[in-house]
Amino acid sequence: MIQSMTGYGKSVIQLPTKKISIEIKSLNSKNLDLNTRMPSLYREKELDVRKLIASKLERGKVDFSLFMEITGEETSTQINKTVVKQYIKQLKDVVDGDETELLKMAIRLPDAVTTERDEMDEDEWGEIAAEINTALEKIQQYRLDEGKSLESEFFDRVKNISDLLDEVIAMDPDRIEAVRERLHKGVAELKEKVDENRFEQELVFYIEKFDITEEKVRLKNHLDYFIKALNSDDSNGKKLGFISQELGREINTIGSKSNHAPMQKLVVQMKDELEKIKEQLLNVL
């Protein structure tokens, strides 16, 4: 079962004095590109969070956000009353103003407000860590659901290429005969006598250059291998990408050797299907 690298997971937990919201978003990327946003209170756990996300999501451009909203009466910010009173006293010496206005000025001056650094509660973090796992489960399920959609499209595209290959195989004898007739006609128009045996030898050599038997077999094998990789237990977008490159190589060779307009038309259609596969493979884990 393949997985998409596109996903979203969210989980919210209400603690006694705060609400914690966790969001995880991911897009496609060649490697794991992880960006985290966490309150300074939990910053010491960032490395553990990164390791957890890397083990679960493996690859993609991932944005992890942990938001904290204080909902209780608890606050770590305090007004330094002594400092504020001193500021107001000094301001009165400078200007004769209303005390309320002086207070507004004093409260903005350095050290008027102090913030005490809270210590992280390990039990509280345990609850938050459980919610992080819940958000990861949600984004993994999202990736699986997206993967099912991609898988269905891949099967359709591969079948289209396979059907076009069957048309190429059916057309090939007529193509070779058309090449042979074209050469005979060209020689006849020269109105020169030629050694028939030598001409047949040269004709065989010339037609062998346009033989696509090996390419047809290899393309069929690569299509079967692509389906086998799709049906495997793991999701390996890079492996599927390598197989798609091999598919492209065989399709291009068939196109360059065909020397036959109807077959080249089929090749163009195969290339179009393959390009759509490659575009979607960028999203596969």
Buried (B, 14 or more C-beta within 10 A) or exposed (E): EBBBBBBBBBBBBEBEEBBBBBBBBBBBBEEBEBEBEBEEBBEEBBEEBBEBBEEBBBBBBBBBBBEBEEEEEEEEEEEBEEBBEBBBEEBEEEEEEEEEEBBEBBBEBEEBBEEEEEEBEEEBBEEBBEBBEBBBEBBBEBBBEBBEEBBEEBBEBBEBBBBBBEBBBEBBEEBBEBBBEEBEEEBEEEEEEEEEEEEEEBBEEEBEEBEBEEBBEBBBEBBEBBBEBBEEEEBBBEBBBEBBEBBBBBBBBBBEBBBBEEBBEBBEBBBEBBEBBBEBBEBBB
